[in-house]
Amino acid sequence: MVPCSFTEANVVLDRPPDMTADQCDPLSVLRTSTEQGMPVVVSCWKLTQEELAEIVRNGGRIWLTVYGQTMPPVSLSGQRPF
């Protein structure tokens, strides 16, 4: 997947200091809050044609990996959240 910039983005996150440019790209994000006041960070990603084909071969499933020891609340969507 390729991180995408988008009009609503208001921050660019740089890679962690212990990762190289080959391991991690800068990421444009929108830092905002939900209507209920919960802070959220939104990013946008574009699948390659190969990834789209793999998702179809894999029964439409997408795997999410979060680095660390726990799973924070996350959301994946094909719909633009704005």
N, CA, C and O atoms as a CHARMM CRD file, in Angstrom:
* protein
*
  328
    1    1 MET  N      0.83700  -1.18100   0.00000 PROA 1      0.00000
    2    1 MET  CA     0.00000   0.00000   0.00000 PROA 1      0.00000
    3    1 MET  C      0.87700   1.23700   0.00000 PROA 1      0.00000
    4    1 MET  O      2.00000   1.24400   0.50300 PROA 1      0.00000
    5    2 VAL  N      0.32800   2.26000  -0.57300 PROA 2      0.00000
    6    2 VAL  CA     1.05700   3.51300  -0.68300 PROA 2      0.00000
    7    2 VAL  C      0.30600   4.57900   0.10600 PROA 2      0.00000
    8    2 VAL  O     -0.88200   4.79600  -0.13000 PROA 2      0.00000
    9    3 PRO  N      0.99000   5.25600   1.05300 PROA 3      0.00000
   10    3 PRO  CA     0.31800   6.33600   1.76100 PROA 3      0.00000
   11    3 PRO  C      0.05100   7.49400   0.80700 PROA 3      0.00000
   12    3 PRO  O      0.89400   7.83800  -0.02100 PROA 3      0.00000
   13    4 CYS  N     -1.13600   8.09000   0.93600 PROA 4      0.00000
   14    4 CYS  CA    -1.55300   9.17400   0.04300 PROA 4      0.00000
   15    4 CYS  C     -1.75000  10.45300   0.83300 PROA 4      0.00000
   16    4 CYS  O     -2.22900  10.43300   1.96700 PROA 4      0.00000
   17    5 SER  N     -1.37500  11.56500   0.22100 PROA 5      0.00000
   18    5 SER  CA    -1.74600  12.84600   0.80800 PROA 5      0.00000
   19    5 SER  C     -3.19000  13.12800   0.41100 PROA 5      0.00000
   20    5 SER  O     -3.68700  12.56900  -0.56700 PROA 5      0.00000
   21    6 PHE  N     -3.86400  13.99200   1.16300 PROA 6      0.00000
   22    6 PHE  CA    -5.25200  14.33300   0.86400 PROA 6      0.00000
   23    6 PHE  C     -5.51600  15.74300   1.36300 PROA 6      0.00000
   24    6 PHE  O     -4.83600  16.23400   2.26400 PROA 6      0.00000
   25    7 THR  N     -6.50900  16.38600   0.76800 PROA 7      0.00000
   26    7 THR  CA    -6.78700  17.79900   1.01100 PROA 7      0.00000
   27    7 THR  C     -6.96100  18.12500   2.48500 PROA 7      0.00000
   28    7 THR  O     -6.47600  19.15700   2.95000 PROA 7      0.00000
   29    8 GLU  N     -7.64100  17.26700   3.22300 PROA 8      0.00000
   30    8 GLU  CA    -7.96100  17.55600   4.62900 PROA 8      0.00000
   31    8 GLU  C     -6.78700  17.33600   5.58200 PROA 8      0.00000
   32    8 GLU  O     -6.88200  17.71800   6.74800 PROA 8      0.00000
   33    9 ALA  N     -5.69400  16.74100   5.13500 PROA 9      0.00000
   34    9 ALA  CA    -4.53900  16.46400   6.00600 PROA 9      0.00000
   35    9 ALA  C     -3.99800  17.76600   6.59500 PROA 9      0.00000
   36    9 ALA  O     -3.90000  18.78100   5.90600 PROA 9      0.00000
   37   10 ASN  N     -3.65100  17.71800   7.87800 PROA 10     0.00000
   38   10 ASN  CA    -3.11100  18.90400   8.53000 PROA 10     0.00000
   39   10 ASN  C     -1.78300  18.64600   9.24100 PROA 10     0.00000
   40   10 ASN  O     -1.24200  19.53700   9.89600 PROA 10     0.00000
   41   11 VAL  N     -1.25900  17.42100   9.11100 PROA 11     0.00000
   42   11 VAL  CA     0.01000  17.04000   9.74700 PROA 11     0.00000
   43   11 VAL  C      0.68700  16.00100   8.85200 PROA 11     0.00000
   44   11 VAL  O      0.01100  15.20100   8.20500 PROA 11     0.00000
   45   12 VAL  N      2.01200  16.01600   8.81800 PROA 12     0.00000
   46   12 VAL  CA     2.76400  14.93600   8.17800 PROA 12     0.00000
   47   12 VAL  C      3.59900  14.27000   9.26800 PROA 12     0.00000
   48   12 VAL  O      4.42700  14.91100   9.91500 PROA 12     0.00000
   49   13 LEU  N      3.36500  12.97600   9.45900 PROA 13     0.00000
   50   13 LEU  CA     4.12100  12.21200  10.45200 PROA 13     0.00000
   51   13 LEU  C      5.37600  11.66000   9.79400 PROA 13     0.00000
   52   13 LEU  O      5.29900  11.03200   8.73800 PROA 13     0.00000
   53   14 ASP  N      6.51700  11.88600  10.40400 PROA 14     0.00000
   54   14 ASP  CA     7.77200  11.35700   9.89500 PROA 14     0.00000
   55   14 ASP  C      7.97800   9.95600  10.44600 PROA 14     0.00000
   56   14 ASP  O      7.28500   9.54100  11.37500 PROA 14     0.00000
   57   15 ARG  N      8.91400   9.23800   9.88500 PROA 15     0.00000
   58   15 ARG  CA     9.19100   7.87400  10.35400 PROA 15     0.00000
   59   15 ARG  C      9.83200   7.91200  11.73800 PROA 15     0.00000
   60   15 ARG  O     10.46300   8.90400  12.10100 PROA 15     0.00000
   61   16 PRO  N      9.67200   6.83600  12.51200 PROA 16     0.00000
   62   16 PRO  CA    10.34700   6.76900  13.81200 PROA 16     0.00000
   63   16 PRO  C     11.86700   6.82000  13.61800 PROA 16     0.00000
   64   16 PRO  O     12.36700   6.40200  12.57400 PROA 16     0.00000
   65   17 PRO  N     12.60000   7.32300  14.60100 PROA 17     0.00000
   66   17 PRO  CA    14.04600   7.48700  14.43800 PROA 17     0.00000
   67   17 PRO  C     14.79900   6.16900  14.24800 PROA 17     0.00000
   68   17 PRO  O     15.91100   6.16000  13.72200 PROA 17     0.00000
   69   18 ASP  N     14.19700   5.06300  14.67200 PROA 18     0.00000
   70   18 ASP  CA    14.88600   3.77900  14.53700 PROA 18     0.00000
   71   18 ASP  C     14.53800   3.04400  13.24100 PROA 18     0.00000
   72   18 ASP  O     14.91000   1.88200  13.07700 PROA 18     0.00000
   73   19 MET  N     13.83200   3.70100  12.32000 PROA 19     0.00000
   74   19 MET  CA    13.49600   3.09800  11.03100 PROA 19     0.00000
   75   19 MET  C     14.13800   3.89200   9.90100 PROA 19     0.00000
   76   19 MET  O     14.33900   5.10100  10.01200 PROA 19     0.00000
   77   20 THR  N     14.45800   3.19500   8.80900 PROA 20     0.00000
   78   20 THR  CA    15.05600   3.84000   7.64700 PROA 20     0.00000
   79   20 THR  C     13.96200   4.30500   6.68500 PROA 20     0.00000
   80   20 THR  O     12.79800   3.93000   6.83000 PROA 20     0.00000
   81   21 ALA  N     14.34400   5.12300   5.70500 PROA 21     0.00000
   82   21 ALA  CA    13.40000   5.58700   4.68900 PROA 21     0.00000
   83   21 ALA  C     12.83800   4.42100   3.88100 PROA 21     0.00000
   84   21 ALA  O     11.70900   4.49400   3.39500 PROA 21     0.00000
   85   22 ASP  N     13.60900   3.35100   3.73100 PROA 22     0.00000
   86   22 ASP  CA    13.11900   2.15800   3.02300 PROA 22     0.00000
   87   22 ASP  C     12.06600   1.40600   3.83100 PROA 22     0.00000
   88   22 ASP  O     11.24500   0.69000   3.25700 PROA 22     0.00000
   89   23 GLN  N     12.07800   1.55600   5.13800 PROA 23     0.00000
   90   23 GLN  CA    11.14000   0.84300   6.01200 PROA 23     0.00000
   91   23 GLN  C      9.85600   1.61600   6.26500 PROA 23     0.00000
   92   23 GLN  O      8.83000   1.00900   6.56800 PROA 23     0.00000
   93   24 CYS  N      9.88500   2.94300   6.14900 PROA 24     0.00000
   94   24 CYS  CA     8.73600   3.74000   6.55300 PROA 24     0.00000
   95   24 CYS  C      8.72600   5.06800   5.80400 PROA 24     0.00000
   96   24 CYS  O      9.71200   5.80500   5.81400 PROA 24     0.00000
   97   25 ASP  N      7.59600   5.36400   5.15200 PROA 25     0.00000
   98   25 ASP  CA     7.42500   6.63500   4.44500 PROA 25     0.00000
   99   25 ASP  C      6.75800   7.65800   5.35500 PROA 25     0.00000
  100   25 ASP  O      6.06000   7.28000   6.29500 PROA 25     0.00000
  101   26 PRO  N      6.96100   8.95500   5.09200 PROA 26     0.00000
  102   26 PRO  CA     6.17600   9.97400   5.79500 PROA 26     0.00000
  103   26 PRO  C      4.69200   9.74300   5.52100 PROA 26     0.00000
  104   26 PRO  O      4.32400   9.22600   4.46600 PROA 26     0.00000
  105   27 LEU  N      3.84400  10.12700   6.46900 PROA 27     0.00000
  106   27 LEU  CA     2.41200   9.86300   6.36400 PROA 27     0.00000
  107   27 LEU  C      1.61400  11.13600   6.61900 PROA 27     0.00000
  108   27 LEU  O      1.66600  11.71200   7.70500 PROA 27     0.00000
  109   28 SER  N      0.87200  11.56600   5.59500 PROA 28     0.00000
  110   28 SER  CA    -0.04000  12.70200   5.76200 PROA 28     0.00000
  111   28 SER  C     -1.26600  12.23900   6.52200 PROA 28     0.00000
  112   28 SER  O     -1.85400  11.20800   6.19300 PROA 28     0.00000
  113   29 VAL  N     -1.65600  13.00500   7.54600 PROA 29     0.00000
  114   29 VAL  CA    -2.82100  12.62600   8.35600 PROA 29     0.00000
  115   29 VAL  C     -3.64400  13.86400   8.69100 PROA 29     0.00000
  116   29 VAL  O     -3.16500  14.99600   8.61300 PROA 29     0.00000
  117   30 LEU  N     -4.87900  13.61700   9.06100 PROA 30     0.00000
  118   30 LEU  CA    -5.73800  14.64300   9.63600 PROA 30     0.00000
  119   30 LEU  C     -5.87500  14.32700  11.11000 PROA 30     0.00000
  120   30 LEU  O     -6.37300  13.26200  11.47400 PROA 30     0.00000
  121   31 ARG  N     -5.44000  15.24100  11.96300 PROA 31     0.00000
  122   31 ARG  CA    -5.68200  15.12300  13.40000 PROA 31     0.00000
  123   31 ARG  C     -6.90400  15.97000  13.70600 PROA 31     0.00000
  124   31 ARG  O     -6.92500  17.17200  13.43900 PROA 31     0.00000
  125   32 THR  N     -7.92200  15.33200  14.27000 PROA 32     0.00000
  126   32 THR  CA    -9.17100  16.02700  14.55200 PROA 32     0.00000
  127   32 THR  C     -9.86900  15.30000  15.69000 PROA 32     0.00000
  128   32 THR  O     -9.26300  14.46400  16.36100 PROA 32     0.00000
  129   33 SER  N    -11.12800  15.61300  15.90900 PROA 33     0.00000
  130   33 SER  CA   -11.94000  14.95300  16.93800 PROA 33     0.00000
  131   33 SER  C    -13.28400  14.58200  16.34900 PROA 33     0.00000
  132   33 SER  O    -13.77100  15.23700  15.42800 PROA 33     0.00000
  133   34 THR  N    -13.88500  13.52500  16.88600 PROA 34     0.00000
  134   34 THR  CA   -15.23500  13.14900  16.49200 PROA 34     0.00000
  135   34 THR  C    -16.21700  14.15300  17.07500 PROA 34     0.00000
  136   34 THR  O    -15.83700  15.00700  17.87600 PROA 34     0.00000
  137   35 GLU  N    -17.46200  14.05000  16.67800 PROA 35     0.00000
  138   35 GLU  CA   -18.50200  14.93300  17.23200 PROA 35     0.00000
  139   35 GLU  C    -18.63900  14.74800  18.74200 PROA 35     0.00000
  140   35 GLU  O    -19.09300  15.65400  19.44100 PROA 35     0.00000
  141   36 GLN  N    -18.24600  13.57500  19.24600 PROA 36     0.00000
  142   36 GLN  CA   -18.31100  13.30600  20.68200 PROA 36     0.00000
  143   36 GLN  C    -17.04000  13.75000  21.40600 PROA 36     0.00000
  144   36 GLN  O    -16.92200  13.56500  22.61800 PROA 36     0.00000
  145   37 GLY  N    -16.08300  14.33700  20.66800 PROA 37     0.00000
  146   37 GLY  CA   -14.87100  14.83900  21.30100 PROA 37     0.00000
  147   37 GLY  C    -13.72800  13.84900  21.38000 PROA 37     0.00000
  148   37 GLY  O    -12.69400  14.16100  21.97000 PROA 37     0.00000
  149   38 MET  N    -13.87900  12.65900  20.80200 PROA 38     0.00000
  150   38 MET  CA   -12.80200  11.67000  20.83300 PROA 38     0.00000
  151   38 MET  C    -11.75000  12.03200  19.78300 PROA 38     0.00000
  152   38 MET  O    -12.08500  12.22000  18.61300 PROA 38     0.00000
  153   39 PRO  N    -10.47800  12.13300  20.19000 PROA 39     0.00000
  154   39 PRO  CA    -9.44500  12.45300  19.21000 PROA 39     0.00000
  155   39 PRO  C     -9.27900  11.31000  18.21000 PROA 39     0.00000
  156   39 PRO  O     -9.32700  10.13700  18.57800 PROA 39     0.00000
  157   40 VAL  N     -9.08300  11.67000  16.93600 PROA 40     0.00000
  158   40 VAL  CA    -8.85500  10.68100  15.88500 PROA 40     0.00000
  159   40 VAL  C     -7.74700  11.17000  14.95900 PROA 40     0.00000
  160   40 VAL  O     -7.50800  12.37000  14.82200 PROA 40     0.00000
  161   41 VAL  N     -7.08500  10.21800  14.33500 PROA 41     0.00000
  162   41 VAL  CA    -6.09300  10.48600  13.30600 PROA 41     0.00000
  163   41 VAL  C     -6.52200   9.70400  12.07400 PROA 41     0.00000
  164   41 VAL  O     -6.69400   8.48700  12.13800 PROA 41     0.00000
  165   42 VAL  N     -6.69800  10.40200  10.94500 PROA 42     0.00000
  166   42 VAL  CA    -7.15700   9.77300   9.70800 PROA 42     0.00000
  167   42 VAL  C     -6.00900   9.79600   8.70800 PROA 42     0.00000
  168   42 VAL  O     -5.36400  10.82500   8.51100 PROA 42     0.00000
  169   43 SER  N     -5.75900   8.64700   8.07700 PROA 43     0.00000
  170   43 SER  CA    -4.78000   8.56800   6.99800 PROA 43     0.00000
  171   43 SER  C     -5.44600   7.93500   5.78400 PROA 43     0.00000
  172   43 SER  O     -6.51200   7.32800   5.89400 PROA 43     0.00000
  173   44 CYS  N     -4.81400   8.08100   4.63200 PROA 44     0.00000
  174   44 CYS  CA    -5.36500   7.56200   3.38600 PROA 44     0.00000
  175   44 CYS  C     -4.31700   6.68900   2.70500 PROA 44     0.00000
  176   44 CYS  O     -3.14200   7.05400   2.64600 PROA 44     0.00000
  177   45 TRP  N     -4.74300   5.53600   2.19200 PROA 45     0.00000
  178   45 TRP  CA    -3.83400   4.57200   1.56800 PROA 45     0.00000
  179   45 TRP  C     -4.39400   4.11500   0.23600 PROA 45     0.00000
  180   45 TRP  O     -5.60700   3.98400   0.07300 PROA 45     0.00000
  181   46 LYS  N     -3.51600   3.87600  -0.70600 PROA 46     0.00000
  182   46 LYS  CA    -3.93800   3.36700  -2.01400 PROA 46     0.00000
  183   46 LYS  C     -3.34100   1.98400  -2.22400 PROA 46     0.00000
  184   46 LYS  O     -2.13600   1.77700  -2.08000 PROA 46     0.00000
  185   47 LEU  N     -4.22200   1.03500  -2.57100 PROA 47     0.00000
  186   47 LEU  CA    -3.77700  -0.31700  -2.85800 PROA 47     0.00000
  187   47 LEU  C     -3.19400  -0.39600  -4.26100 PROA 47     0.00000
  188   47 LEU  O     -3.68500   0.26000  -5.17900 PROA 47     0.00000
  189   48 THR  N     -2.15300  -1.19500  -4.42900 PROA 48     0.00000
  190   48 THR  CA    -1.63500  -1.46900  -5.76200 PROA 48     0.00000
  191   48 THR  C     -2.57000  -2.47300  -6.44500 PROA 48     0.00000
  192   48 THR  O     -3.38800  -3.11400  -5.78600 PROA 48     0.00000
  193   49 GLN  N     -2.44600  -2.60300  -7.74300 PROA 49     0.00000
  194   49 GLN  CA    -3.25600  -3.58500  -8.46800 PROA 49     0.00000
  195   49 GLN  C     -2.98200  -4.99700  -7.95700 PROA 49     0.00000
  196   49 GLN  O     -3.89800  -5.81500  -7.86900 PROA 49     0.00000
  197   50 GLU  N     -1.72200  -5.28500  -7.62000 PROA 50     0.00000
  198   50 GLU  CA    -1.36800  -6.59700  -7.08000 PROA 50     0.00000
  199   50 GLU  C     -2.05100  -6.83200  -5.73000 PROA 50     0.00000
  200   50 GLU  O     -2.53200  -7.93200  -5.45900 PROA 50     0.00000
  201   51 GLU  N     -2.09000  -5.81300  -4.89500 PROA 51     0.00000
  202   51 GLU  CA    -2.75200  -5.94300  -3.59200 PROA 51     0.00000
  203   51 GLU  C     -4.25400  -6.13100  -3.75500 PROA 51     0.00000
  204   51 GLU  O     -4.85500  -6.94000  -3.04900 PROA 51     0.00000
  205   52 LEU  N     -4.86900  -5.39100  -4.68100 PROA 52     0.00000
  206   52 LEU  CA    -6.29200  -5.57300  -4.93400 PROA 52     0.00000
  207   52 LEU  C     -6.58600  -7.00300  -5.36500 PROA 52     0.00000
  208   52 LEU  O     -7.54600  -7.61400  -4.89700 PROA 52     0.00000
  209   53 ALA  N     -5.75500  -7.53500  -6.26000 PROA 53     0.00000
  210   53 ALA  CA    -5.94200  -8.91700  -6.72300 PROA 53     0.00000
  211   53 ALA  C     -5.77200  -9.89900  -5.57300 PROA 53     0.00000
  212   53 ALA  O     -6.52000 -10.87200  -5.48200 PROA 53     0.00000
  213   54 GLU  N     -4.81000  -9.66600  -4.70000 PROA 54     0.00000
  214   54 GLU  CA    -4.58600 -10.55600  -3.55200 PROA 54     0.00000
  215   54 GLU  C     -5.77400 -10.52300  -2.59700 PROA 54     0.00000
  216   54 GLU  O     -6.16900 -11.56000  -2.06400 PROA 54     0.00000
  217   55 ILE  N     -6.34200  -9.34800  -2.37700 PROA 55     0.00000
  218   55 ILE  CA    -7.52100  -9.23600  -1.50900 PROA 55     0.00000
  219   55 ILE  C     -8.67600 -10.04400  -2.08600 PROA 55     0.00000
  220   55 ILE  O     -9.38300 -10.73900  -1.35600 PROA 55     0.00000
  221   56 VAL  N     -8.86100  -9.95000  -3.39000 PROA 56     0.00000
  222   56 VAL  CA    -9.92400 -10.73500  -4.03000 PROA 56     0.00000
  223   56 VAL  C     -9.64000 -12.22600  -3.87500 PROA 56     0.00000
  224   56 VAL  O    -10.54400 -12.99200  -3.54100 PROA 56     0.00000
  225   57 ARG  N     -8.38800 -12.65200  -4.11500 PROA 57     0.00000
  226   57 ARG  CA    -8.01700 -14.07300  -3.95900 PROA 57     0.00000
  227   57 ARG  C     -8.18500 -14.54200  -2.51700 PROA 57     0.00000
  228   57 ARG  O     -8.43800 -15.72100  -2.26800 PROA 57     0.00000
  229   58 ASN  N     -8.04400 -13.62400  -1.57500 PROA 58     0.00000
  230   58 ASN  CA    -8.10600 -13.95700  -0.14800 PROA 58     0.00000
  231   58 ASN  C     -9.52200 -13.81100   0.40200 PROA 58     0.00000
  232   58 ASN  O     -9.70800 -13.67100   1.61100 PROA 58     0.00000
  233   59 GLY  N    -10.50300 -13.84400  -0.46400 PROA 59     0.00000
  234   59 GLY  CA   -11.88800 -13.78100  -0.00400 PROA 59     0.00000
  235   59 GLY  C    -12.31400 -12.41000   0.48400 PROA 59     0.00000
  236   59 GLY  O    -13.24700 -12.31200   1.28000 PROA 59     0.00000
  237   60 GLY  N    -11.65700 -11.34200   0.03000 PROA 60     0.00000
  238   60 GLY  CA   -12.02900  -9.99200   0.42600 PROA 60     0.00000
  239   60 GLY  C    -11.49500  -9.57300   1.78600 PROA 60     0.00000
  240   60 GLY  O    -11.85800  -8.50900   2.28900 PROA 60     0.00000
  241   61 ARG  N    -10.65100 -10.37800   2.38000 PROA 61     0.00000
  242   61 ARG  CA   -10.12000 -10.06600   3.71300 PROA 61     0.00000
  243   61 ARG  C     -8.91000  -9.14900   3.64400 PROA 61     0.00000
  244   61 ARG  O     -8.09700  -9.23200   2.72300 PROA 61     0.00000
  245   62 ILE  N     -8.80500  -8.27000   4.63900 PROA 62     0.00000
  246   62 ILE  CA    -7.66200  -7.37600   4.80600 PROA 62     0.00000
  247   62 ILE  C     -7.10000  -7.60400   6.20700 PROA 62     0.00000
  248   62 ILE  O     -7.85400  -7.70100   7.17600 PROA 62     0.00000
  249   63 TRP  N     -5.79500  -7.68600   6.30800 PROA 63     0.00000
  250   63 TRP  CA    -5.13300  -7.91100   7.59100 PROA 63     0.00000
  251   63 TRP  C     -4.53300  -6.61700   8.09700 PROA 63     0.00000
  252   63 TRP  O     -3.85100  -5.91200   7.35300 PROA 63     0.00000
  253   64 LEU  N     -4.78200  -6.30000   9.36300 PROA 64     0.00000
  254   64 LEU  CA    -4.24700  -5.10500  10.00600 PROA 64     0.00000
  255   64 LEU  C     -3.21600  -5.53100  11.03700 PROA 64     0.00000
  256   64 LEU  O     -3.50700  -6.34300  11.91600 PROA 64     0.00000
  257   65 THR  N     -2.01400  -4.98500  10.93100 PROA 65     0.00000
  258   65 THR  CA    -0.96500  -5.24300  11.92200 PROA 65     0.00000
  259   65 THR  C     -0.67400  -3.94700  12.65000 PROA 65     0.00000
  260   65 THR  O     -0.37200  -2.93500  12.01600 PROA 65     0.00000
  261   66 VAL  N     -0.75800  -3.96000  13.97000 PROA 66     0.00000
  262   66 VAL  CA    -0.42800  -2.80500  14.79500 PROA 66     0.00000
  263   66 VAL  C      0.79900  -3.18100  15.61400 PROA 66     0.00000
  264   66 VAL  O      0.78300  -4.17000  16.34700 PROA 66     0.00000
  265   67 TYR  N      1.85100  -2.40200  15.49000 PROA 67     0.00000
  266   67 TYR  CA     3.07100  -2.69900  16.22900 PROA 67     0.00000
  267   67 TYR  C      2.92000  -2.26600  17.68100 PROA 67     0.00000
  268   67 TYR  O      2.42400  -1.17500  17.96500 PROA 67     0.00000
  269   68 GLY  N      3.34700  -3.12000  18.58700 PROA 68     0.00000
  270   68 GLY  CA     3.23000  -2.85300  20.01100 PROA 68     0.00000
  271   68 GLY  C      2.61400  -4.04600  20.70700 PROA 68     0.00000
  272   68 GLY  O      2.58800  -5.14700  20.15900 PROA 68     0.00000
  273   69 GLN  N      2.12000  -3.83200  21.91100 PROA 69     0.00000
  274   69 GLN  CA     1.64000  -4.91600  22.74600 PROA 69     0.00000
  275   69 GLN  C      0.12900  -4.96700  22.89100 PROA 69     0.00000
  276   69 GLN  O     -0.38000  -5.84600  23.58600 PROA 69     0.00000
  277   70 THR  N     -0.60100  -4.06700  22.26800 PROA 70     0.00000
  278   70 THR  CA    -2.05000  -4.06000  22.41000 PROA 70     0.00000
  279   70 THR  C     -2.68700  -3.57800  21.11400 PROA 70     0.00000
  280   70 THR  O     -1.98700  -3.15500  20.19400 PROA 70     0.00000
  281   71 MET  N     -3.98600  -3.63900  21.04300 PROA 71     0.00000
  282   71 MET  CA    -4.71700  -3.20500  19.86000 PROA 71     0.00000
  283   71 MET  C     -5.55500  -1.98200  20.20900 PROA 71     0.00000
  284   71 MET  O     -6.57400  -2.10600  20.88800 PROA 71     0.00000
  285   72 PRO  N     -5.13800  -0.80200  19.75300 PROA 72     0.00000
  286   72 PRO  CA    -5.95700   0.38100  20.00500 PROA 72     0.00000
  287   72 PRO  C     -7.20700   0.32400  19.12900 PROA 72     0.00000
  288   72 PRO  O     -7.23300  -0.42900  18.15500 PROA 72     0.00000
  289   73 PRO  N     -8.22800   1.08800  19.44700 PROA 73     0.00000
  290   73 PRO  CA    -9.39700   1.12800  18.57000 PROA 73     0.00000
  291   73 PRO  C     -8.98500   1.66600  17.19300 PROA 73     0.00000
  292   73 PRO  O     -8.36400   2.72300  17.09000 PROA 73     0.00000
  293   74 VAL  N     -9.33600   0.92800  16.14900 PROA 74     0.00000
  294   74 VAL  CA    -9.01600   1.34500  14.78700 PROA 74     0.00000
  295   74 VAL  C    -10.25100   1.17900  13.90500 PROA 74     0.00000
  296   74 VAL  O    -11.21000   0.50400  14.28100 PROA 74     0.00000
  297   75 SER  N    -10.21400   1.80100  12.73400 PROA 75     0.00000
  298   75 SER  CA   -11.29600   1.66700  11.76800 PROA 75     0.00000
  299   75 SER  C    -10.69900   1.60300  10.37600 PROA 75     0.00000
  300   75 SER  O     -9.85200   2.42500  10.02500 PROA 75     0.00000
  301   76 LEU  N    -11.13300   0.62600   9.57200 PROA 76     0.00000
  302   76 LEU  CA   -10.75900   0.54900   8.15700 PROA 76     0.00000
  303   76 LEU  C    -12.03300   0.75600   7.35100 PROA 76     0.00000
  304   76 LEU  O    -13.08400   0.21500   7.69500 PROA 76     0.00000
  305   77 SER  N    -11.94300   1.54000   6.27700 PROA 77     0.00000
  306   77 SER  CA   -13.13800   1.79700   5.48700 PROA 77     0.00000
  307   77 SER  C    -12.76700   2.07600   4.04700 PROA 77     0.00000
  308   77 SER  O    -11.69100   2.60600   3.76700 PROA 77     0.00000
  309   78 GLY  N    -13.64300   1.72700   3.14400 PROA 78     0.00000
  310   78 GLY  CA   -13.48700   2.09900   1.75600 PROA 78     0.00000
  311   78 GLY  C    -14.19600   3.39000   1.43200 PROA 78     0.00000
  312   78 GLY  O    -14.13500   3.87000   0.30000 PROA 78     0.00000
  313   79 GLN  N    -14.87300   3.95900   2.42100 PROA 79     0.00000
  314   79 GLN  CA   -15.63200   5.20000   2.21800 PROA 79     0.00000
  315   79 GLN  C    -14.84600   6.39400   2.74400 PROA 79     0.00000
  316   79 GLN  O    -14.21800   6.32700   3.80100 PROA 79     0.00000
  317   80 ARG  N    -14.89100   7.47800   1.99400 PROA 80     0.00000
  318   80 ARG  CA   -14.24700   8.72000   2.41500 PROA 80     0.00000
  319   80 ARG  C    -14.93200   9.20400   3.69600 PROA 80     0.00000
  320   80 ARG  O    -16.15500   9.34600   3.71400 PROA 80     0.00000
  321   81 PRO  N    -14.17000   9.46200   4.77100 PROA 81     0.00000
  322   81 PRO  CA   -14.78000   9.78800   6.07100 PROA 81     0.00000
  323   81 PRO  C    -15.14900  11.25200   6.24600 PROA 81     0.00000
  324   81 PRO  O    -15.43700  11.66500   7.36900 PROA 81     0.00000
  325   82 PHE  N    -15.15300  12.04900   5.19900 PROA 82     0.00000
  326   82 PHE  CA   -15.42000  13.48100   5.33900 PROA 82     0.00000
  327   82 PHE  C    -16.77700  13.82900   4.77500 PROA 82     0.00000
  328   82 PHE  O    -17.17800  14.99300   4.80300 PROA 82     0.00000
